[in-house]
Amino acid sequence: MYSAIKYAFLLLVVLIPCIGAAQTDDKAVIDRIVATIGGEVILLSEIEEQFSYAKQQQGATLPADFKCVSLQNIIMQKLLVNQAKLDSVELKDEEVETQLDVRIERLLSYFNQDQKALEEYYGQSIDQIKEQNRTDLKNQILAQKMQGTITEKASITPNEVQRFFSEIPKDSLPYFNAEVEIREVVLKPKVNSIEREKARQRIDELRTRIVGGEDFATLAKKYSEDSGSGAQGGDLGFQKRGALVSEFEAMAYKLEPKQVSPLVETVFGFHIIELLERRGNLIHCRHILIKPEITQADLDLTKFKLDSVRNQILDSTLTFSEAIKKVGDKNQQSFSNDGRVSNPKSGNTYFEVADLDTDIYFAIEGLKVNEISKPFEFRAPDGTLYYRIVQLVSRSKPHKADLRQDYNKIQQAALDQKRSDIMETWALQRLRATYLGIHSSYSECPNLQQMITIQK
């Protein structure tokens, strides 16, 4: 039963394709119901979409039983959805809309923010893509919420971690690559007063032209220095509270539809904002951004200041933690984590050397633990230039998993295992109490027949 139920939950997120990620090439397939679980139905098209997506990603390497496993995975998702509806799990329309916008933005990034190219590729408008995927996304979110509810009280003790590790066969212990942990102090160059005033005058002129009747979107495409939204006429799509920087958001929520804001200054520069639509707590607006120019003198001054901070740390007149609070950029993730940089892939603060940004890799090459790099520049994803110094906190050599050295990783693996066990127990109980019907075309799938046997 472990393979039939637990494996499905391990695949639950992995096999659900992203919005618009896959389209079935076989137009001749006639859709039909292939399974029913509780009040939820599963269509043949859902299996074919996953098959098409996986084939795109992995080519001809798919296992022979892929469609059996895929249907099993969808059944388990729909079992969660069915229970979420029975338990009246709350899901607001805004949550679904926000996730749709996020995924559309991700798709647009693959097309260099070219909406026309995206729509031509999929043969649908943005609104049509959203509508086609809204129900599937709603079910995904409901399943995730239900799964979170079932496992929310799961915790792990040190004794359980030790027992989990001891039960792993010695010849099956994972091998970890070399890893490093780093801290940083990030300093953003400060714009001088002359360049700041130039930028303010430029955006003030644009606002005057808009108020005078010129088209906001046309001017945004031509002049906005927000590389993401500029090509879309400044359109930011629907955003919820907390998604935008505070100064921008405070102004945007004060506006009435079609109203253009006065100038707004944020860490990114100067903005003018037009509110297009409001839906409850969601706002749809567009903006034009003008960034003050950072001169070479500004950059040199920033580098000099950060080098001075580094020397104070080396002279023990300032600690690294004190330096972060004294001069560090408060908008960096690391600022509130005592300078420790989080790895977006793992969620912890350890990086395999191959995952480091190139500039950090060369900055710490040759450093000993606790030593600090010289200041170096880097660019954020939005193009903003910063300087930073980096401290090498730890460096491990390639090794087999070790409880003392890799406790946090092993603890997380043990917790994941416990959550999976909880989900397996829950699924077995619910399957016994929930109607499950599977089309005869899947009668040769042992894993599915095992699920049906549970109900007998």
WOSULVEN-V993803 format. One record per helix or strand of 3 or more residues. SS is the DSSP state (h for helix, s for strand). FROM is the first residue (numbers start at 1). LEN is the number of residues. If there is no record, write none. Layout:
# WOSULVEN-V993803
SS	FROM	LEN
SS	FROM	LEN
This chain:
# WOSULVEN-V993803
h	2	10
s	33	5
s	40	4
h	44	18
h	66	21
h	93	18
h	115	8
h	126	26
h	158	9
h	170	3
s	179	10
h	193	19
h	216	8
h	230	3
s	235	6
h	246	7
s	264	3
s	269	11
s	282	9
h	296	19
h	320	8
h	333	5
h	353	3
h	358	7
s	376	4
s	385	12
h	407	27
s	436	3
h	440	3
h	446	9
